[in-house]
Amino acid sequence: MSKSILSGNEEGLTVNVGKLNSLNIYEVTEDELEKLETGGSDPIFLNFAIFSISVALSFLITLLTTKIDSSRIFIIFLVVTIMGFFAGFILLILWWRSRRSVKDLVKKIRDMIQKK
């Protein structure tokens, strides 16, 4: 099925329309739309968690395999290792808790039609 839409010139714009069996329209609030637009913060948490744990593992391997004579450098390496593991695991927990926020929102919006 083709329709011709007249424009400013004599030739019209041709629009081809295919038949749809059904069309679902979802009503979305402004807050839900903004949340979908920004996405979740979970990938950032995961990326920083992987980075922190990788740095901590590198410093731990260095501590275990190298003799460090200076106590100041040893303490710096030890603090970086402990803080890296601590920050990495905290970020992993945050990622685990927030990883499904966008999927849950989309599921909630889709479930609106199934309730009716």
Residue pairs with C-beta under 8 A, 6 or more apart in sequence:
1 16
1 17
1 18
1 19
2 14
2 15
2 16
2 17
3 14
3 15
3 17
4 12
4 13
4 14
4 15
5 12
5 13
5 14
5 15
6 12
7 13
24 113
26 109
26 110
26 112
26 113
27 112
28 36
28 109
32 105
32 109
35 101
35 102
35 105
36 102
36 105
36 106
39 102
40 98
40 99
40 101
40 102
41 98
42 95
42 98
42 99
42 101
45 91
45 92
45 94
45 95
45 98
46 91
46 92
46 95
46 99
48 87
48 91
49 87
49 88
49 89
49 91
49 92
49 95
50 88
51 88
52 84
52 85
52 87
52 88
52 91
53 84
53 85
53 88
53 89
53 92
55 80
55 84
56 80
56 81
56 82
56 83
56 84
56 85
56 88
57 84
59 77
59 80
59 81
59 84
60 81
62 77
63 74
63 77
63 78
63 81
68 74
68 77
